[in-house]
Each structure stands twice: as structure tokens, then as C-alpha cells.
């Protein structure tokens, strides 16, 4: 496809939708990338259309009506097939849809899923043994349903050649810009990104966008100790220190901590420090060195290593992406202590709460 001249037949692109299941945003992204004549940017001529098992007026997840004029027969001549978010992904795709997608793939079409569209490709048996992406919120469900898949909940997209799987919502933009870059070159992808007013490439993956769900600690004594630790992250905190404050032996404390919170003291403390660093990066002008000291990493190098490992980007890149100026707050002030900055009082953090351990993600 990369060598196709714009004077030749157009690249046929079809977005597959189902009534009430198609995501409005994902469909809009498909149309934005492939629905306009952008040959002046170095892209080929696209023939873009929406297809459905039963053409007619279909409803998106937000209730908007979409007039679909083509059935699955269009997939017989499509070069690129797009599967947008399967919004009610517990609904089983029809055999007609699965057969049409399998046939398109067997014929040589490029297949791209967006968000929970990966569930359709998995049901069609096209992802077996592959590393795949989906929205981080549904990664565990996808892995549980299809254990032969290597589900990566942290990346924005995965390129498996003729099959690409993208993560949730705006990651559809990243996935399709990657395809444009791969097939028609970096210059075309960069020019398209400028027209869309989006970055041509985003650093990192989904990890930096995850607000890690945490469980509250119901143990009053343990909760008091964790509240103290969350407010004193700049100190050298060990299991021995925490156990002494809890009036327990280190071994008893570690065992009770794991039984109560589901994680280890080390993993919990690391997550609190990462979360506190995020807050300071977003809300203050403190230097990376100062933030590292305030949250207990000691050095900027230590913060960069741990932050990059768990968020997929550097602290500086995270700050550039998420820097906010909260109304009424003195942005730029460096706090003397961490009270009020995502206090870890009685909470458990860590990505191990997001996905099944079998996914092989770092704790």
C-alpha cells in the first residue's frame, strides 16, 4: 500500500458499526483521518464509508443517528477495515460480522481495532498468540476471556503487521497516525497531525493516564500508620519503622499489611511516592530534584527511573502533558511537606490492582 500512487484506484477504507454499540468518538476519528481528500499532504485518495450488517439509520453510544448505506459486501474490496469501540462489549458479535472480518483479513486487508473493538477481533480468532492493546479499564476482562492473548494495558497501540490494536478513546488517533506514518511516511503523518491539531506522536503509553483505583484500609491502627507514612514520604521509611509505629514485629506487620491491603509495604509506599510526585509535577514549579527529595526518592535520577518504569514517560514529559493551574492556588509554591498532596492515608495503590498479575506488568 505504501507505494500506491494517488492517481491509482483509491484506498478503500470501511468502518464497521453495529446499532447502539458504535462509539461516537471513535467513528469521528475514523472519519477525520480517512474521510477527507488530503492528497495535498502526500496521502492517497481514500474511499471511506461506514458499513453494518443491516444498513440503515443506526444509533451510536450517545444516541446520535448515523445513516449507513453499505453492508458487509463492501468489506470484500476494502483495503483497511476499522472496528470502533464495541461499547457494550459483553454483547457477542454476530457470526456474519466475525465471518466478514475473517474473510477481509484472509484476503489481505489491514484490520484496526479501537478500544474494545479488540473483543471483536479476539472473538474472530484473529489475535491468538498476539500482543494486543485495549482500553486499560478492560484489559483484565479481555485477558480473562481470551487467555491466549498477551494483553498489554499500558501501551497506546500495538502493531502486528496487518492487525493493529489501539487503546481507548484518543489512542485511536495515535493508532491511525502510526498507520499513516508506516504506510505513507513521517512527512504525511506529521502534516496530517498538524491539520488535526494533535501531536504526531505521544510519548509513553496509557500508564500516565491511569488514575489507579485504590482500596481503603479498614484496619484503624494500620490506617493510622499509613496516614503518617503518607504525610512523611520525604523520610526514610522502612518496614521496621512502620512496624514500630504499629507496635508490631516487622514480620507480623508485613503479614498483616498484605492480608489487609492486598499488597506489600514496599509496593504501597512506592505508589504513594509516585502519586505525590504526580501532584507536585501538575501543581507546582518545583524542580525535579526538589520533588524527588520531597517524595522520598532522594535524587532526580531515582525519581526518573521509578516514574518512567511505572508511568512510561519522564517526569518532565508528564509535567508538560498534565500541568494545570488550579484557580485560587498559588501555582509555583513549593510545599514544605506533603500533607494535602494526594495523601496516602489508609489507601493501597499500585498497577497490580488494575490488571491480572498474569499480564506480566511491573508491580
N, C-alpha and C positions, 0 to 999 in steps of 0.2 A: 504493500500500500504506500510505503514511503516514497517510492519512485514514480507514483502516478502523476501525470501531467494534468493541470487544471482544465485542459481542453478535452480530455477524455471523458468517459461517462462519469457521472457524479458518484461520490461515495455514498452509498445508501445506508442510512442510519435509522434504526427503528427503536422507539422506547415502548416497552411492554407495560401495560397498565391493567388493573382489574378494578371493577366498580367498588368504591369505598375503601380501597386498600392503597391507592397510589398516594405518595407524599407530594404535596403541592410544591415544596421547596425543591425536592429532587427533580421533579419534572421540569421546573423552571430552569434549573441548572442545565439539564439536557438541551432544552430549547435555546438557552443562551449560548452554549458552545457550538451546537450543530444547526441551529435554526436560522442563522443569518448568512448572507453572502459575504464572506470575508476573504475573498481571493486576493484583495489588495494587501493582506497581511502575509501572503505566502501560503495560505491554506487552500485545499482543493475545493471544488464545488460540492456541497453536501445536498443530498436529497433526504430531508428529515421528516419523519411522520410518527404519529403515535398509533400503536396497534393494540387490539384487545381481542379476546376470544369471541365476544359478541359486540361488534361495533355499535355505536350509538352515543347517546349522552351518558357519560359516566361521572361519578362523583369522586372528588379527591377526599383526603382525610379531613379537610376543613369544610367540605360540603360544596365546593365550587364545581360547577358543571364543565366538563371537557367533552367536546364533540370529537369522537373517534370514528374515522372513516374507513380504517383498514382492519382486516382480520389477520390471523396468523399466516396466511399465504404470503404476506409481504416478507416474512422472515426468510422465505426461500431464496430471496435475492438480496438480502441485507448483508452488508459488509461488517457492520457494527450493530450489536444488539445490546440495549441498555435495560437493566432491571432496576427500577427505582425501589425505594423503601417499601417493603411489604408490611404496611402499617399495623395490620392485625396479623402478625406473623404466626400466630397459633393456627390460622386458617391453612388448611392443606391445599397446595396448588393443584389445579386440575391436571389430569393425565394429558389432556390436549395441550396445556401450556408446557408441561415437562417434556412431552414428545417434540414440540416445536423448538424448544430451546436446545434439546439434544441434537436434533437434526441440523439446526443452524451451526452448532459447534462442529459437528461431524463434517459439514460442508466447508468449514474453514473460516467461519465468521469470528470476529473478536467479540467476546462476551464480557460485559462490565456490570457488576452489581454495585449498588449503592446502599449503604446502611444494612437494613435487614433483608434486602434483596438477596443477600448471601444464603438465606434459608431456602430460597427457591432453587438456586444452583446446587446447593447441597442435596436437596430432595431429588434433583435430577441426576444425582450421582456424578456430577462433573468436578467435584472438589476433593475427591478421595485422595488422601495422602498429601494434600497440598497445605502450605502455609497460607492462611486466609485472614482477612480483616472484616470486621463488622463494627457497629457501634459498641463502645466498651461496656455499655449497660447490658447488652445482650450476648456478650462473648461467652459467658459461662453457660448460658442456655444453648447456644449453638454447639459448643464443645460437648455438652451432655447429650444432646440429641444425635450428634454425628461424631462419635469418638475417634473415627479415622482421620479427622481434620486436625491440623495444627493451628489452632485459633490464637492469633496474636492480638490482644485487646489494646495494645499500646501504639500501634502504627496507624498512619493515616490511610495507607493503601498498601496492597501487595500486588506486584506484577508477576504473574505466572505465564507470561507469553501471550497466548490467545485468550486467557482468562485473567481479568483484573478484578479484585475485590476492594471496595472502598469502605471507610468507616462512616460514621454518622454525619448527617446534615451537611455542613460546609466542606467536609472532607470529599464530597462529590466533586467539588471544584478542583481540589488537589489531584484527584484521580484522573479527571479528564484532561487537565493541563499536562499531567505526566504523559498521558497517551499522545497528546498533540506534540509534546516535546520529543517523544520516542519515534513517532511516525513522520513528522514533518519538520522537526528541527527546533533548536532552542530559540532561534530568532522568531519563528512563528508563534511559539508558546509565549515568549516574552511580550510580543506585540498584542496577542490576544489578552493576556493578563492586564496589560495597560488599558485596553478597551473596556475590560470588565471591572477595572479599578480594584484589583486584588493582587497580592504578591504572587509572582510567578512560581515561587517555591517557598513553602513554610518549613522552617527548621523544626526538628523534633517530631513528636507524634501526639497521640491522644493523651498521654500521661499528664501533660501540662494542663489539660483542660478538665481533668477529673477532680471533682470535689469528693474526696474519699469518704464514703459512708462509714460512720463510726458508731460503736455501741457504747452506751453509758455504763459505767461501773456501778453496780447495785450494792457493792460492799462499802459500807460507810467508812470504815477505817482505811481500807485501800484507796477509796476515793479521796480521802483527806491527804494521803501521802502523794497521790498523783497530782492533786491540785497544787501542792507545794512544789513538786518537780516541774510542773508546767510554768510556774512563776519564777523558777530559778534555773532556767536552761543554760545560763552562762556558766554555771558552776560545774565542777567535775562530779557527775552523778553516776554512781556505780550501784550494782545490786546490793552491795554491802551497806551503802549509805541509805538506800530506800528501806532495806530490811530493818536497819537500826531504828529508823523513824517509825516503822510499823511494829516495833517491839517483837520481831521475829528473827529466827536464824535465816541466813541467806538462802539456804536450801528450801526451807519451809515457805519463805516469801516467794521465791521463784515458782514453786509448785502452785501456791495459792493464786499467784498472779495469772499464770497460764490457765488455771481452771476457771477463774472468774472472767478474764478478758478474752481468752482465746488466742493470745499472742504472748511473746516474751517481753520482759522488761526492756531489753535492748532494742527490739523492733518498735515497741511503743515509743520509746524515747527518741529514736531516730525520726519517726514520723512527726512527733511534736516539733522537733527542731526544723525539719523541712517546712512544716506548716507555718511556723513562726517566721522563718526566712521568707516565705512567700508573702506574708503580710507586710513585712518590712520593705521588701522589694516593690510592692504595689503602693505603699502608703508613705514612704519616706525617701529622702535623698541620701540616706546613709550609704557609705561606701561598702563595697563587697567585703572588704577587710573588717569594717566595723560590724556589719551584720553577722559575719562569721563568728566574731567574738561574742556578740550579744546572744546568739542562739546556741553557743556551746561547741561549734566546730573548730574553734581555735584559730585556724588560718583560712585565708581565702582559698587556698588550694584544697583544703579539706571540704569546704562548702561546695566548691565547683565539682569535685569528684562525686560527692554524695547526691547533689542536686541533679547533676547530669545523668547519673545512673538511674534515678527514680523519676525524673520528670522529662528526660530525653532532650533537654536543652540546657544551655548555660544559664546561670543566674542573670547575667546581663541581657540575654535574649528574652528571658521570661519577663524581666522588668520592662523591656521595650514593648512587649505584647500587652501586658496587663496593667501598666502604670495608670493609676486613677488619681483624681484629685477630689476627694470627698468634700462636699460642701460643709463648711463650718469647721474643718480640721486644718491644723497647721501643717500642711504638707512640707516636708523638708526637715522637720524636727526629728532629732534622734532620741528615741526613748531611753531613759536611764535603766529601765527594767522592762520585762516583757508582759507585765500584768495588762490584760485587755487585748493583747495581740494573739488572737486565736488560742486562748488559754487551753491547756490540755487537761483541765480539771475533770478527772473521772472519765476520760474518754479513751477509746482504743483506736489507733489508726493503722494504716498500712494497706498496700495494694492487695495483700493476701485476702482482704475482705471483699475484694471486687470480683475475683475470678477463682475458679477452682485451682488448687495447687498443681494439678496435673498439667496446667498450661505452661509450666516451667518459667514463670516470670520471677524476677528478683523480689525477695521479700523486702 
